[in-house]
């Protein structure tokens, strides 16, 4: 049995103020990376956005040193990502390529690292991505298992004859929205039962995802597993690390890469996921140490696993994300988001009218930063949303100025 966990780091976090970054680094990044290095036989996947790596490189080099140590020792595998953590299905293909290229440049420059795996921000996917990612040298991605399961019975969301898929997110939302103690307890027990059923049917074998003009290997991430593990680490009733390990050990006959946990690194030591329940980094240590004690089990990096374990299943993944409804509405329906996208589109329209050699890195960087998903999705604080607006306006000012220079050159 092989396993790993995935930790995602993003200092543009929707709900985290910029002036809190020192706390995030001190209370979360440093202790978590340190314990991952300390525990023998632990091999994990890390996703740090390009912007996050630049901030750490410039202001917190000690974190970069920890990452380099983990890479050198073969304990950390870093993934590719979008430079500013955008929602790829919402971007033009040219912007997708720029996001990937800038992120690869940052990984090479700061860590001297070239990733083979790719973490799609918010696991937001569309069928054009396999070919694009393969072109940039990526061989596998992580996919939301629930979106994958929905993609066959629910090929068309608009078809009213299709039955809605009840996901792990629905159980969690029902519990969190319940009013009154008795109803809260009832919904909690229902959520636990529902997630346990999902865990029993979980499959982890890699799949070859069909895309337009190509395929790419997909490793399945189960939200039910991540929710179950998080709730156990937060100390919810009837749950414990012991129960996680007991359930996890039942997968010993699995041939796939079991991923019992995929979450934001900021949830350890810095910020609560729900109900103000903070997970201490030491709780993660206990979980990982107990995982390594399981017989016939080994933690392994995906690159190593996929060398000898190729997909035997070919499947289709529809456009979507790991948002609760598996759609992209979270980043598009809000009126602020629609205005922000109109600004970004105005920038792109000016770019289309400029010769390629007139579009400089500064213009692109501002546009890419405006495309950041954290200023749009979940519940961004005003600072994060305005950060996107400011970059969009700065990009617009630069491209418009260049366009006017081209159209109305100064007379000599």
C-alpha positions in Angstrom: 0.0 0.0 0.0 1.3 3.4 -1.0 0.2 6.8 0.3 1.1 10.5 0.5 -0.6 13.7 1.7 -0.8 17.1 -0.1 -0.3 20.4 1.5 -1.1 23.7 -0.3 0.5 27.0 0.5 -0.8 30.4 -0.7 0.1 33.7 0.9 -2.6 35.5 -1.2 -5.2 33.6 0.9 -8.7 35.1 0.5 -9.3 35.5 4.2 -5.7 36.4 5.4 -4.6 40.0 5.6 -1.2 40.9 4.2 0.0 42.1 7.6 -0.7 38.6 9.0 1.8 36.9 6.7 4.6 36.9 9.4 2.3 35.0 11.7 1.4 32.5 9.0 5.1 31.8 8.4 6.0 31.6 12.1 2.9 29.6 13.3 2.3 27.4 10.3 4.9 27.2 7.5 8.1 26.8 9.6 6.7 24.3 12.2 4.9 22.2 9.6 7.9 21.9 7.3 10.2 21.3 10.2 8.2 18.3 11.5 7.8 16.9 8.0 11.6 16.9 7.8 11.9 15.3 11.2 9.7 12.3 10.8 11.4 9.3 9.2 9.8 7.7 6.1 7.4 10.6 5.4 7.2 11.7 1.8 4.7 14.5 1.0 3.5 16.6 -1.9 3.7 20.4 -1.5 2.1 23.1 -3.6 3.5 26.6 -3.2 2.2 29.2 -5.7 4.8 31.3 -7.6 3.8 34.5 -5.8 4.1 32.7 -2.4 7.6 31.5 -3.3 8.7 35.0 -4.3 7.5 36.4 -1.0 9.2 33.7 1.0 12.4 34.1 -1.1 12.5 37.9 -0.5 11.4 38.0 3.2 11.6 34.5 4.7 14.6 32.7 3.3 14.5 30.2 6.2 11.4 28.7 4.6 13.1 28.3 1.3 16.0 26.6 3.0 13.5 24.0 4.5 12.0 23.4 1.1 15.4 22.9 -0.4 16.4 20.5 2.3 13.2 18.4 1.8 13.7 18.3 -1.9 17.4 17.2 -1.5 16.4 14.4 0.9 13.7 13.1 -1.4 11.0 13.9 1.2 9.2 16.7 -0.7 7.8 16.7 -4.2 6.7 20.2 -5.4 4.0 20.6 -8.0 3.5 23.1 -10.7 0.7 25.6 -10.3 -0.6 28.9 -11.7 1.7 31.8 -10.8 -1.0 33.7 -9.0 -3.4 30.8 -8.2 -6.1 31.5 -10.9 -9.1 29.5 -12.0 -7.7 28.1 -15.2 -11.1 27.2 -17.0 -12.0 30.9 -16.7 -8.8 32.1 -18.5 -7.9 32.5 -22.2 -5.4 29.9 -23.3 -2.6 32.6 -23.7 -3.1 33.6 -20.1 -3.0 30.0 -18.9 0.3 29.5 -20.7 1.7 32.7 -19.1 0.5 31.6 -15.6 2.3 28.3 -16.0 5.5 29.7 -17.6 6.0 32.3 -14.8 5.4 29.7 -12.1 7.9 27.4 -13.7 10.4 30.2 -13.9 10.0 30.9 -10.2 10.5 27.2 -9.2 13.6 27.1 -11.4 15.1 30.3 -10.1 14.4 29.9 -6.4 14.5 26.1 -5.9 16.3 24.9 -9.0 13.3 22.6 -9.4 11.3 21.3 -12.4 8.0 19.6 -11.4 6.3 16.8 -13.2 3.0 17.0 -11.4 0.5 19.9 -11.5 -1.9 21.1 -8.8 -4.8 22.9 -10.5 -5.9 25.8 -8.2 -9.2 24.8 -6.6 -8.8 21.6 -8.7 -10.6 23.6 -11.4 -10.3 21.7 -14.7 -11.4 21.8 -18.3 -10.7 19.4 -21.2 -8.2 21.8 -22.9 -5.7 21.5 -20.0 -4.2 18.0 -20.5 -2.7 19.1 -23.8 -1.5 22.4 -22.5 0.1 20.9 -19.4 1.8 18.1 -21.4 3.3 20.8 -23.7 4.9 22.4 -20.5 6.4 19.0 -19.5 3.8 17.9 -16.9 2.9 14.2 -16.8 0.2 14.1 -14.1 -2.4 16.2 -12.3 -4.5 15.8 -9.2 -8.2 15.5 -9.8 -11.2 15.9 -7.5 -12.7 12.4 -7.3 -16.2 13.6 -6.8 -16.0 15.7 -10.0 -14.6 12.6 -11.8 -17.5 10.5 -10.5 -20.0 13.2 -11.6 -18.5 13.4 -15.1 -20.1 10.3 -16.4 -23.7 10.4 -15.0 -23.8 14.2 -15.1 -22.3 15.2 -18.5 -24.7 18.0 -18.8 -25.7 20.1 -15.8 -28.5 21.7 -17.7 -30.3 18.4 -18.4 -33.0 18.3 -15.8 -33.3 14.5 -16.2 -29.9 14.0 -14.6 -29.9 13.2 -10.9 -27.9 15.5 -8.7 -24.8 13.9 -7.1 -24.8 14.2 -3.3 -21.2 14.9 -2.3 -19.2 15.0 0.9 -19.5 18.8 0.8 -23.3 18.6 1.0 -23.0 16.6 4.3 -20.6 19.2 5.7 -22.7 22.1 4.7 -25.9 20.6 6.1 -24.0 20.1 9.4 -22.5 23.6 9.5 -25.9 25.3 8.7 -27.9 23.3 11.2 -29.5 25.5 14.0 -30.0 24.2 17.5 -28.0 21.6 19.5 -30.2 18.6 18.7 -30.3 19.4 15.0 -26.6 20.0 15.0 -26.0 16.6 16.6 -28.3 14.9 14.1 -26.7 16.5 11.1 -23.2 15.7 12.5 -24.0 12.0 12.8 -25.5 12.0 9.4 -22.4 13.6 8.0 -20.1 11.0 9.7 -22.3 8.1 8.3 -22.3 9.7 4.8 -18.6 10.3 4.7 -17.8 6.8 6.0 -19.9 5.3 3.1 -17.9 7.4 0.7 -14.6 6.3 2.3 -15.6 2.6 1.8 -16.2 3.1 -1.9 -13.1 5.3 -2.5 -10.8 4.3 -5.2 -7.3 5.6 -5.7 -6.0 3.9 -8.8 -4.6 6.5 -11.2 -6.8 7.3 -14.3 -5.8 8.5 -17.7 -7.9 11.6 -18.3 -9.1 12.2 -21.8 -8.7 15.8 -23.0 -8.9 17.6 -26.2 -5.8 16.6 -28.3 -4.3 14.5 -25.6 -4.5 12.8 -22.3 -2.9 13.2 -18.9 -2.6 11.0 -15.8 -4.9 11.9 -12.9 -4.3 11.1 -9.2 -7.6 11.1 -7.2 -8.1 13.4 -4.2 -11.1 12.5 -2.1 -12.8 15.4 -0.2 -14.5 12.9 2.0 -11.2 11.7 3.2 -9.8 15.1 3.8 -12.9 16.2 5.7 -12.8 13.0 7.8 -9.2 13.5 8.7 -9.6 17.2 9.4 -12.5 16.6 11.7 -10.6 14.0 13.6 -7.6 16.3 14.1 -9.9 19.1 15.3 -11.3 16.8 18.0 -14.9 16.4 16.9 -16.9 13.8 18.9 -16.7 10.1 17.9 -13.6 10.9 15.8 -9.9 10.5 16.6 -6.5 10.0 15.0 -6.9 6.3 16.0 -10.1 6.0 13.9 -8.4 7.7 11.0 -5.6 5.2 11.1 -7.9 2.2 11.6 -10.0 3.3 8.5 -6.9 4.1 6.5 -5.3 0.7 7.2 -8.3 -1.0 5.5 -6.9 0.2 2.2 -3.8 -2.1 2.5 -4.9 -4.1 -0.5 -5.3 -1.0 -2.6 -2.9 -0.7 -5.6 -3.5 3.0 -6.0 -1.8 5.9 -4.3 -4.0 6.5 -1.3 -4.2 10.2 -0.4 -6.0 10.5 3.0 -5.4 14.2 3.4 -5.2 17.2 1.1 -5.6 20.6 2.7 -4.1 24.1 3.2 -1.0 24.2 5.2 -2.3 27.4 6.9 -4.9 25.3 8.8 -2.1 24.0 11.0 -1.2 26.4 13.7 -2.5 29.6 12.2 -6.2 29.5 11.1 -9.3 27.4 11.9 -11.1 25.6 9.1 -14.5 25.6 10.9 -15.9 26.2 14.4 -12.8 28.0 15.5 -11.1 24.6 16.0 -7.4 25.1 15.4 -5.2 22.1 14.5 -1.8 22.2 16.1 1.1 21.1 14.0 1.9 18.4 16.5 -1.4 16.8 15.7 -0.2 16.4 12.1 3.0 14.9 13.5 1.0 12.3 15.5 -1.1 11.4 12.4 1.9 11.0 10.1 3.9 9.0 12.7 1.1 6.6 13.2 0.6 6.2 9.4 4.3 5.1 9.1 3.7 2.4 11.7 1.1 0.6 9.5 2.4 -2.7 8.2 2.6 -3.3 4.4 2.5 0.5 3.9 4.9 3.1 2.6 4.6 6.8 2.0 5.9 7.6 -1.5 6.2 10.6 -3.8 3.8 10.5 -6.8 6.7 10.7 -9.3 8.2 7.5 -7.8 4.8 5.8 -7.6 3.9 6.5 -11.2 7.2 5.1 -12.5 5.9 1.6 -11.8 2.1 2.1 -11.6 0.5 3.2 -14.8 -3.2 4.0 -15.2 -5.4 1.1 -16.5 -8.6 3.1 -16.6 -9.4 5.8 -19.1 -12.0 8.4 -18.1 -13.4 11.8 -18.8 -13.4 14.8 -16.5 -15.9 17.6 -17.1 -15.2 21.3 -16.6 -15.6 22.0 -12.9 -13.8 22.4 -9.6 -13.9 21.1 -6.0 -16.3 23.8 -4.9 -19.3 22.3 -3.1 -21.4 22.3 -6.2 -18.5 21.3 -8.4 -19.1 24.3 -10.6 -17.2 27.6 -11.2 -20.0 29.9 -10.0 -18.1 30.6 -6.8 -15.7 32.7 -8.9 -18.0 34.2 -11.4 -21.5 35.0 -10.1 -20.7 37.7 -7.6 -21.1 41.2 -9.0 -17.6 42.3 -8.0 -16.2 39.3 -9.8 -18.1 40.2 -13.0 -16.8 43.8 -12.9 -13.3 42.5 -12.2 -13.5 40.2 -15.2 -14.7 43.0 -17.4 -11.6 45.0 -16.4 -9.3 42.0 -17.2 -11.0 41.5 -20.5 -10.5 45.2 -21.4 -6.8 44.7 -20.7 -6.7 41.6 -23.0 -8.4 43.5 -25.7 -5.8 46.2 -25.7 -3.1 43.5 -25.6 -4.5 42.0 -28.8 -4.0 45.2 -30.6 -0.3 45.6 -29.6 2.6 43.9 -31.3 3.9 41.1 -29.1 7.2 42.8 -28.5 5.4 45.8 -27.0 3.7 43.7 -24.3 6.3 43.7 -21.5 6.6 41.6 -18.3 5.2 44.4 -16.1 1.9 44.4 -18.0 1.6 40.6 -17.9 2.5 40.4 -14.2 -0.3 42.9 -13.3 -2.8 41.0 -15.4 -1.8 37.7 -13.9 -2.1 39.1 -10.3 -5.6 40.4 -11.2 -6.5 36.9 -12.2 -5.9 35.5 -8.7 -8.8 33.4 -7.5 -8.5 34.4 -3.8 -9.8 37.9 -4.5 -12.8 36.3 -6.1 -13.8 33.0 -4.4 -14.9 31.9 -0.9 -15.2 34.9 1.3 -12.3 37.3 0.4 -11.6 40.2 2.7 -11.9 43.6 1.0 -8.1 43.9 1.0 -7.7 40.8 -1.2 -10.5 41.7 -3.6 -9.1 45.3 -4.0 -5.7 43.8 -4.6 -7.1 42.2 -7.7 -8.9 45.4 -8.8 -5.7 47.5 -8.3 -3.6 45.1 -10.4 -6.3 45.1 -13.1 -6.4 48.9 -13.2 -2.6 49.1 -13.3 -2.4 46.6 -16.2 -5.1 48.6 -18.0 -3.2 51.9 -17.5 0.0 50.4 -18.9 -1.5 48.7 -22.0 -3.7 51.7 -22.8 -0.8 54.0 -22.6 1.3 51.8 -24.9 -1.7 51.5 -27.3 -2.1 55.3 -27.5 1.6 55.7 -28.1 1.4 53.3 -31.0 -1.8 54.9 -32.5 -0.7 58.5 -32.0 3.1 58.7 -32.1 4.7 62.0 -31.0 5.8 64.1 -33.9 9.6 64.7 -34.0 
